[in-house]
Amino acid sequence: MMDKIASAITAGAPRMYRVALRIMGSAEAAQEVLQDACVKALRGGRGFNGQSTPTTWLHRITVNCAHDHLRKERQRMRGRADWNGDVADMLTTPEAPPSERAEQKELYHLALTLIAALPGECRSAFILTQLDGYSYDEAAAIEGISRGTVASRVYRARKILVEQMDRHLGGETP
């Protein structure tokens, strides 16, 4: 069984890292979460009962570890987003004029900041489904909630993000 868990960790680590990165907002914190999740999975391997896939089980552990880290560091994380500028650079169009690239980068950082400010339960559901590509059913299994709750949280997150973006683009501070 432990070989199966170790294989699942090896195969799933990149996706686990992306989930942690989007929840945490910094590469350093995501690495800590990934390490904690891997350790917990290896220590708790006997607790895997096979009711879900190993990937779903590992991602649930990753999300839980990320939430634990956020709770522990709430003061430090409040009001600040430590996003990696390299990611924003990769998303801009290289052939675009510098002013357009700067605007794209600014919008990217704004979107990430607004996502980080979402209520925790909405943020997690939004990130899993809209950024990481999980289906609502997969996100529900990872979060340990119903599919309808995931859909409701994603809807709420989208509504909040649209309102905040409209405020920002309209000249108001988000």
Secondary structure, DSSP 8 states (H G I E B T S, - for coil): -HHHHHHHHHHHHHHHHHHHHHHH-SHHHHHHHHHHHHHHHHHTGGG--SSS-HHHHHHHHHHHHHHHHHHHTHHHHTT-----HHHHHHHS-TTS-HHHHHHHHHHHHHHHHHHHTS-HHHHHHHIIIIIS---HHHHHHHHTS-HHHHHHHHHHHHHHHHHHHHHHHTT---
